[in-house]
């Protein structure tokens, strides 16, 4: 899952980026409000972690602009201030959750996973597609009940397809979300899909010509 991390403290930002990436997220980090607004307006993220005390443009203003533009990605607000009035203001601006500093990274990661699940219309950590089951919390997969050994890149691709809700994802879209750019070209994505099919069955990932890839028999 691709996450935008907006935090102006370089030490906190670096530590959070490490923790998030270790948990399987693809992280784009920035440290000022104007840059954050531009990124959130122009690019697609599965969720945003947004600090309020930002240079150039404060976090609440960034959030209000996104919501006015119709950007609906889940947003967790971070703040060193924990007053109830500020929480109310953040929620009224369109925040989905609020976490006061200091906090432990595992709590942030758990809340982030919960927001992404709810945004995808799911309430649990396990996604089933036919004979394939993905545990998004443990980053593990089983096929016909047997554990499947997946590389982090392979799991992220399945995670993307699972959270697409049955919508086909093109090779370009997959490449962008897997690496944060379009550096992973269509041939590389095709090779990755072929490798996965050898592990989880050729019928699990369907190719829809002209549209992209989709997980078959995805449970609601």
Backbone torsions as a table, in degrees:
resi	resn	phi	psi	omega
1	UNK	NA	140.1	-175.9
2	UNK	-97.0	125.1	-173.9
3	UNK	-124.2	137.4	172.8
4	UNK	-96.9	120.9	178.9
5	UNK	-106.6	116.7	-178.0
6	UNK	-114.9	103.8	-176.3
7	UNK	-151.5	125.8	-175.2
8	UNK	-87.4	-13.3	176.4
9	UNK	-82.4	112.6	-174.4
10	UNK	-63.1	-31.6	179.7
11	UNK	-68.9	-47.9	178.5
12	UNK	-63.4	-43.7	-178.9
13	UNK	-60.2	-46.0	-178.8
14	UNK	-63.6	-42.3	-179.4
15	UNK	-65.9	-43.0	178.7
16	UNK	-65.1	-39.5	-180.0
17	UNK	-60.4	-43.6	178.5
18	UNK	-61.1	-47.2	-178.5
19	UNK	-63.9	-42.9	-179.1
20	UNK	-66.6	-43.2	179.6
21	UNK	-66.7	-35.7	176.5
22	UNK	-64.6	-27.2	178.2
23	UNK	-86.2	1.2	174.7
24	UNK	100.4	6.4	178.9
25	UNK	-87.9	148.9	170.8
26	UNK	-96.9	118.4	-167.1
27	UNK	-113.0	129.5	169.5
28	UNK	-109.1	119.9	-176.3
29	UNK	-110.5	142.8	172.8
30	UNK	-148.2	163.3	-170.8
31	UNK	-122.6	6.9	176.6
32	UNK	-138.4	155.9	-172.7
33	UNK	-66.4	-39.3	-178.1
34	UNK	-66.3	-41.2	177.3
35	UNK	-65.2	-40.0	178.3
36	UNK	-62.2	-44.3	179.1
37	UNK	-59.2	-44.7	-179.6
38	UNK	-63.6	-44.2	-179.6
39	UNK	-63.6	-46.5	-178.7
40	UNK	-68.3	-24.9	179.2
41	UNK	-81.5	-34.3	-171.7
42	UNK	-99.0	-22.5	-174.9
43	UNK	-122.3	159.5	-178.2
44	UNK	-97.9	125.1	176.7
45	UNK	-124.7	148.4	178.2
46	UNK	-77.6	-23.2	177.3
47	UNK	-166.7	162.8	179.4
48	UNK	-130.4	136.7	170.2
49	UNK	-107.4	115.3	-167.5
50	UNK	-123.5	114.9	173.1
51	UNK	-76.3	148.0	-179.8
52	UNK	-84.1	-39.3	-175.0
53	UNK	-86.4	79.9	-176.4
54	UNK	-111.6	149.0	172.4
55	UNK	-74.1	156.0	174.2
56	UNK	74.1	-40.9	177.2
57	UNK	-157.6	124.2	-174.5
58	UNK	-72.0	160.1	-174.2
59	UNK	-60.4	-40.5	179.5
60	UNK	-63.2	-39.0	177.7
61	UNK	-65.1	-39.7	176.9
62	UNK	-59.9	-48.5	-178.2
63	UNK	-62.2	-44.2	179.8
64	UNK	-61.0	-40.0	178.5
65	UNK	-64.0	-43.6	178.2
66	UNK	-59.3	-46.8	-177.6
67	UNK	-66.8	-35.8	177.0
68	UNK	-65.4	-29.6	178.3
69	UNK	-83.0	-2.8	179.9
70	UNK	85.4	13.8	178.1
71	UNK	-78.5	121.2	-169.8
72	UNK	-111.9	10.6	-178.2
73	UNK	-61.8	146.1	179.0
74	UNK	-62.0	140.2	-178.2
75	UNK	-129.2	126.4	170.9
76	UNK	-103.7	124.2	178.0
77	UNK	-89.3	135.7	172.0
78	UNK	-110.7	139.9	177.4
79	UNK	-156.3	145.2	174.9
80	UNK	-76.7	-13.7	180.0
81	UNK	-102.3	136.8	-173.4
82	UNK	-121.9	26.7	-177.3
83	UNK	-72.8	150.8	179.9
84	UNK	-63.7	-34.0	-179.5
85	UNK	-62.9	-38.7	179.6
86	UNK	-68.9	-37.4	177.5
87	UNK	-61.8	-44.6	179.3
88	UNK	-61.1	-43.6	-179.9
89	UNK	-61.2	-42.3	179.5
90	UNK	-65.1	-42.6	179.3
91	UNK	-66.2	-40.3	178.3
92	UNK	-66.2	-26.5	178.2
93	UNK	-77.8	-12.8	177.6
94	UNK	118.8	10.5	178.3
95	UNK	-71.0	148.8	179.0
96	UNK	-98.5	-21.0	179.1
97	UNK	-158.9	166.1	-174.8
98	UNK	-143.2	130.8	-180.0
99	UNK	-132.8	119.8	-179.1
100	UNK	-86.3	141.4	174.8
101	UNK	-80.0	147.6	-3.2
102	UNK	-80.4	155.8	178.4
103	UNK	-145.9	165.5	177.8
104	UNK	-96.2	135.3	-179.6
105	UNK	-50.6	-39.5	179.1
106	UNK	-58.7	-33.5	177.4
107	UNK	-67.0	-43.5	177.9
108	UNK	-60.9	-44.3	-178.3
109	UNK	-63.5	-41.5	179.0
110	UNK	-63.6	-43.5	178.9
111	UNK	-65.7	-39.2	-179.9
112	UNK	-62.3	-46.4	178.1
113	UNK	-60.0	-41.3	180.0
114	UNK	-62.7	-42.7	178.6
115	UNK	-63.3	-42.8	-179.1
116	UNK	-66.3	-39.7	177.1
117	UNK	-60.9	-46.2	-177.6
118	UNK	-67.2	-36.9	178.5
119	UNK	-64.1	-29.9	178.6
120	UNK	-87.4	2.2	178.9
121	UNK	79.7	22.6	-179.8
122	UNK	-117.6	156.4	179.0
123	UNK	-118.0	-13.2	-177.9
124	UNK	-113.1	173.1	-179.8
125	UNK	-88.2	-15.5	-173.8
126	UNK	-103.2	130.3	176.5
127	UNK	-114.4	134.8	180.0
128	UNK	-116.5	134.1	174.9
129	UNK	-134.7	95.4	-176.5
130	UNK	64.3	-120.6	-178.0
131	UNK	-89.9	0.7	-179.2
132	UNK	-100.9	135.8	172.8
133	UNK	-127.2	133.2	178.4
134	UNK	-115.9	127.2	172.8
135	UNK	-100.0	104.1	-173.5
136	UNK	-72.5	-24.0	179.3
137	UNK	-74.9	-44.0	-178.6
138	UNK	-91.2	-7.1	-177.9
139	UNK	56.8	48.3	178.6
140	UNK	-127.2	161.8	-179.7
141	UNK	-138.3	146.0	172.1
142	UNK	-128.6	148.7	176.8
143	UNK	-131.5	120.6	-173.1
144	UNK	56.0	33.3	177.1
145	UNK	84.2	-6.2	-179.6
146	UNK	-99.8	139.8	179.8
147	UNK	-63.2	137.3	177.4
148	UNK	-112.4	128.2	178.4
149	UNK	-84.0	117.6	-177.8
150	UNK	-122.0	144.4	171.0
151	UNK	-75.3	160.4	177.0
152	UNK	-54.9	-37.3	-179.8
153	UNK	-68.0	-40.4	178.3
154	UNK	-64.1	-43.4	180.0
155	UNK	-65.1	-40.9	-179.7
156	UNK	-62.5	-37.1	178.7
157	UNK	-64.5	-44.9	177.4
158	UNK	-63.7	-38.5	177.7
159	UNK	-59.7	-44.3	178.9
160	UNK	-61.6	-47.3	-179.7
161	UNK	-64.5	-39.8	-178.8
162	UNK	-64.6	-38.3	-177.5
163	UNK	-85.6	-1.5	176.7
164	UNK	-78.7	-9.8	176.0
165	UNK	65.2	31.1	179.6
166	UNK	92.6	-3.1	177.5
167	UNK	-81.2	130.2	178.2
168	UNK	-64.5	139.0	176.2
169	UNK	-112.1	128.2	-179.6
170	UNK	-72.5	163.2	177.8
171	UNK	-60.9	-37.1	178.8
172	UNK	-65.3	-40.9	179.5
173	UNK	-67.5	-42.2	177.6
174	UNK	-63.4	-43.9	179.9
175	UNK	-61.5	-38.4	179.5
176	UNK	-67.1	-43.2	-177.5
177	UNK	-75.1	-27.5	-179.6
178	UNK	-75.5	-31.5	-176.4
179	UNK	-123.7	-2.4	179.5
180	UNK	83.1	-6.6	175.8
181	UNK	-140.8	-175.9	176.6
182	UNK	-95.6	24.0	-177.2
183	UNK	-65.5	-30.5	177.7
184	UNK	-81.8	100.8	-172.1
185	UNK	-77.4	176.3	-174.7
186	UNK	-60.0	-37.6	-179.9
187	UNK	-64.9	-39.3	179.2
188	UNK	-67.3	-40.7	177.3
189	UNK	-64.3	-41.9	178.6
190	UNK	-61.3	-40.3	178.3
191	UNK	-65.8	-38.6	178.8
192	UNK	-65.7	-41.7	177.6
193	UNK	-64.1	-41.9	179.2
194	UNK	-61.3	-39.8	179.0
195	UNK	-65.5	-40.7	178.1
196	UNK	-64.8	-39.7	-178.9
197	UNK	-62.3	-31.2	177.2
198	UNK	-69.3	-23.7	-178.5
199	UNK	-93.6	-33.0	-172.4
200	UNK	-122.4	12.9	177.8
201	UNK	93.2	137.2	-175.8
202	UNK	-67.5	-21.9	-177.1
203	UNK	-83.0	-12.4	-173.2
204	UNK	-71.6	-42.1	178.1
205	UNK	-105.5	115.7	-178.5
206	UNK	-96.2	138.9	173.4
207	UNK	-97.0	121.1	174.7
208	UNK	-106.0	104.6	-172.1
209	UNK	-58.2	131.1	-178.1
210	UNK	86.7	-9.8	-178.4
211	UNK	-121.3	-46.7	-179.9
212	UNK	138.3	-148.6	-174.9
213	UNK	-111.9	148.9	179.1
214	UNK	-147.7	145.7	173.1
215	UNK	-78.8	130.1	179.9
216	UNK	-84.0	153.2	175.3
217	UNK	54.7	41.0	179.9
218	UNK	-72.9	122.7	-178.8
219	UNK	-71.4	143.7	179.5
220	UNK	-69.8	NA	NA
